[in-house]
Amino acid sequence: MSSIPLKIMIVDDEPPIRKLLRMGLGTQGYDVLEASNGKIALDLLKQDPALIILDLGLPDIQGHDLLRMIRARNDSVPIVILSSRGDEAGKVQALDLGADDYLTKPFGMDELLARMRAALRHQLQVHGERPIFRSGELSVDLVRRVVKVGDKDVRLSPKEYELLRILVQHAGKVLTHKFLLGELWDPSTDAQYLRVYVRQLRQKIEVDPERPQFVLTETGIGYRLRAPDEVVRSALPSEI
């Protein structure tokens, strides 16, 4: 007996983009819903999509406003933002409004599928932490509070562990500076405190802290912890 395909809603006013996504997602077994504007998207939301791919540049409703409307009706559906802008502030705002991830046009289908898998996995885990998280050589036992890289135990300070725990809870998802500061201190805290602890954490869990494979920088936006099935990036020297 075959499983019911997941419904993925594409919200984009560009027909070529919708066609590309419809074909790419269709070959992966997804059931695709298409909306060319915000009004149609809100109507299709009644069909309970498993994930939404949302373009910020829509003709009728400003992307961030639509994101607020969607979150008011459904606070858990994963949302991956598509943007043709290099506007980091707009991406940060979308993430702070409840988006799970973002991609900048042009993008690769493999990268989109990886971001979708991470967002869907996080949504399934949101109501309960897994006892043990593993990504490559990194393992974090959330019950015993034991961190290892390979067979080596890693000793973390309480604040370093708290930072890692938050990243583990949201593995694969971009976490903004504002979110992390709010979780660890206060949203108004100087972001330099966060950079210091990220640097210290990398010194302890990364083989090469200057080319991190676990705690990845999203330049100008925040950080993400590499998800268990995420392809290791060819990392450039990190930007704290």
C-alpha positions as CSV (number, residue, x, y, z in Angstrom):
1,M,0.0,0.0,0.0
2,S,1.5,3.3,-1.1
3,S,1.8,6.3,1.3
4,I,-0.2,9.4,0.6
5,P,2.1,12.0,-1.0
6,L,2.8,15.2,1.0
7,K,1.2,18.4,-0.3
8,I,3.6,21.2,-1.0
9,M,2.2,24.6,-1.7
10,I,4.2,26.9,-4.1
11,V,3.4,30.6,-3.7
12,D,5.1,32.5,-6.6
13,D,3.9,34.9,-9.3
14,E,6.4,33.8,-11.9
15,P,5.1,30.9,-14.1
16,P,8.6,29.6,-15.0
17,I,9.5,29.3,-11.3
18,R,6.2,27.5,-10.6
19,K,6.8,25.1,-13.5
20,L,10.3,24.4,-12.4
21,L,9.2,23.6,-8.9
22,R,6.2,21.6,-10.0
23,M,8.4,19.4,-12.2
24,G,11.2,19.1,-9.7
25,L,8.9,18.3,-6.7
26,G,6.7,16.1,-8.8
27,T,9.6,13.8,-9.6
28,Q,10.2,13.5,-5.9
29,G,6.6,12.2,-5.3
30,Y,5.2,15.4,-3.8
31,D,1.6,16.6,-4.5
32,V,2.0,20.3,-5.6
33,L,-0.5,23.1,-5.0
34,E,0.2,26.3,-6.9
35,A,-0.7,29.9,-6.0
36,S,0.2,32.9,-8.1
37,N,-0.7,35.4,-5.4
38,G,-1.5,35.8,-1.7
39,K,-5.2,35.6,-2.0
40,I,-5.1,32.2,-3.7
41,A,-2.5,31.0,-1.2
42,L,-4.7,31.8,1.7
43,D,-7.6,29.9,0.1
44,L,-5.3,26.9,-0.6
45,L,-4.2,26.9,3.0
46,K,-7.5,25.1,3.7
47,Q,-6.1,22.1,2.0
48,D,-3.6,21.7,4.8
49,P,-0.2,21.6,2.9
50,A,2.7,19.9,4.6
51,L,5.1,22.7,3.6
52,I,4.9,26.1,1.9
53,I,7.5,27.5,-0.5
54,L,6.8,31.3,-0.4
55,D,8.1,34.0,-2.7
56,L,8.3,37.4,-0.9
57,G,7.7,39.4,-4.0
58,L,4.0,38.9,-4.7
59,P,1.7,41.3,-6.7
60,D,-1.2,41.6,-4.2
61,I,0.0,41.0,-0.7
62,Q,3.4,42.0,0.6
63,G,5.3,38.8,1.4
64,H,5.9,39.5,5.1
65,D,2.2,40.4,5.6
66,L,1.2,37.1,3.9
67,L,3.6,35.3,6.2
68,R,1.9,36.9,9.2
69,M,-1.5,35.9,7.9
70,I,-0.4,32.3,7.3
71,R,1.1,32.0,10.8
72,A,-2.1,33.4,12.3
73,R,-4.0,30.5,10.7
74,N,-1.3,27.8,11.0
75,D,1.5,28.2,13.4
76,S,3.3,25.0,12.6
77,V,3.4,24.4,8.8
78,P,7.0,24.7,7.7
79,I,7.7,27.7,5.4
80,V,10.7,28.1,3.1
81,I,11.1,31.6,1.7
82,L,12.2,32.3,-1.9
83,S,13.6,35.7,-2.6
84,S,15.3,37.3,-5.6
85,R,16.6,40.0,-3.4
86,G,20.0,40.3,-1.7
87,D,18.1,41.9,1.1
88,E,19.4,40.3,4.3
89,A,17.1,42.4,6.5
90,G,14.1,41.1,4.6
91,K,15.3,37.5,5.1
92,V,15.9,38.1,8.8
93,Q,12.4,39.7,9.2
94,A,10.9,36.6,7.5
95,L,12.7,34.2,9.8
96,D,11.7,36.3,12.9
97,L,8.1,36.2,11.6
98,G,8.1,32.4,11.7
99,A,9.7,31.2,8.4
100,D,11.8,28.1,8.8
101,D,14.4,28.7,6.1
102,Y,15.2,30.7,2.9
103,L,16.7,30.4,-0.5
104,T,17.8,33.2,-2.8
105,K,17.0,33.0,-6.5
106,P,18.5,31.5,-8.5
107,F,18.7,28.3,-6.5
108,G,19.4,24.6,-7.1
109,M,16.7,21.9,-6.7
110,D,19.0,19.7,-4.6
111,E,19.5,22.6,-2.2
112,L,15.8,23.3,-2.0
113,L,15.0,19.6,-1.4
114,A,17.6,19.5,1.4
115,R,16.1,22.6,3.1
116,M,12.6,21.1,2.7
117,R,13.7,17.9,4.4
118,A,15.3,19.8,7.3
119,A,12.1,21.9,7.8
120,L,9.8,18.9,7.6
121,R,12.0,16.9,10.0
122,H,12.1,19.8,12.5
123,Q,8.3,20.1,12.3
124,L,7.9,16.4,13.2
125,Q,10.3,16.8,16.1
126,V,9.0,20.1,17.5
127,H,6.8,18.5,20.2
128,G,9.6,16.3,21.6
129,E,13.4,16.3,21.7
130,R,15.2,13.2,20.5
131,P,17.4,11.8,23.3
132,I,20.5,11.7,21.1
133,F,21.3,13.9,18.1
134,R,24.0,12.9,15.6
135,S,25.4,14.7,12.6
136,G,28.6,13.3,11.2
137,E,31.1,12.8,14.0
138,L,29.1,15.1,16.4
139,S,26.8,13.5,18.9
140,V,24.8,15.2,21.6
141,D,22.9,13.3,24.3
142,L,20.2,15.7,25.5
143,V,19.3,13.6,28.5
144,R,22.7,13.0,29.9
145,R,24.1,16.3,28.6
146,V,27.0,14.5,27.0
147,V,28.7,15.9,23.9
148,K,31.1,13.9,21.8
149,V,33.1,14.3,18.6
150,G,33.9,10.8,17.5
151,D,34.9,8.9,20.6
152,K,36.2,12.0,22.4
153,D,34.2,13.7,25.1
154,V,33.8,17.4,24.8
155,R,33.6,19.6,27.9
156,L,31.4,22.7,27.4
157,S,30.6,25.5,29.8
158,P,26.9,25.8,30.7
159,K,26.4,28.7,28.2
160,E,28.2,26.8,25.4
161,Y,26.1,23.8,26.1
162,E,22.9,25.9,26.1
163,L,23.9,27.4,22.7
164,L,24.5,23.9,21.3
165,R,21.3,22.5,22.8
166,I,19.2,25.3,21.1
167,L,21.0,24.6,17.8
168,V,20.3,20.9,18.1
169,Q,16.6,21.5,18.8
170,H,16.4,23.4,15.6
171,A,19.0,21.4,13.5
172,G,19.0,22.4,9.9
173,K,17.0,25.6,10.5
174,V,18.5,29.1,10.3
175,L,18.4,30.8,13.7
176,T,18.7,34.6,13.6
177,H,21.0,36.5,15.9
178,K,17.9,38.1,17.5
179,F,16.4,34.7,18.3
180,L,19.6,33.2,19.7
181,L,20.3,36.3,21.8
182,G,16.7,36.2,23.2
183,E,17.1,32.5,24.1
184,L,20.5,32.9,25.7
185,W,20.3,36.4,27.2
186,D,18.0,39.1,25.9
187,P,17.2,40.3,22.4
188,S,18.8,43.6,23.0
189,T,22.1,42.1,24.1
190,D,25.2,43.0,22.0
191,A,25.6,40.3,19.3
192,Q,29.3,40.2,20.1
193,Y,28.5,38.0,23.1
194,L,26.9,35.5,20.7
195,R,29.9,35.6,18.3
196,V,32.3,34.9,21.2
197,Y,30.3,31.8,22.3
198,V,30.0,30.5,18.8
199,R,33.7,30.9,18.4
200,Q,34.4,29.1,21.6
201,L,31.9,26.3,20.7
202,R,33.6,25.8,17.3
203,Q,37.0,25.6,19.0
204,K,35.7,22.6,20.9
205,I,33.6,20.7,18.3
206,E,35.1,21.5,14.9
207,V,38.1,19.8,13.4
208,D,39.0,23.2,11.8
209,P,37.1,26.0,13.5
210,E,38.0,28.3,10.6
211,R,36.2,26.0,8.2
212,P,33.3,24.8,10.3
213,Q,31.3,21.7,9.3
214,F,28.7,21.7,12.1
215,V,27.9,25.3,13.2
216,L,27.4,27.1,9.9
217,T,27.3,30.9,9.5
218,E,24.4,32.4,7.5
219,T,26.2,35.7,6.8
220,G,24.4,38.7,8.3
221,I,21.5,36.6,9.5
222,G,22.5,34.0,12.1
223,Y,23.6,30.4,12.4
224,R,22.4,26.9,11.5
225,L,23.5,23.5,12.8
226,R,24.2,21.0,10.1
227,A,21.3,18.6,9.9
228,P,22.0,14.8,10.2
229,D,21.5,14.2,6.4
230,E,22.7,17.5,5.2
231,V,25.5,17.3,2.6
232,V,28.7,18.7,4.0
233,R,29.4,22.0,2.4
234,S,32.8,22.9,1.0
235,A,33.3,25.4,3.7
236,L,35.1,28.7,3.3
237,P,36.8,30.3,6.2
238,S,34.0,31.2,8.6
239,E,32.5,34.6,9.1
240,I,31.7,35.0,12.8
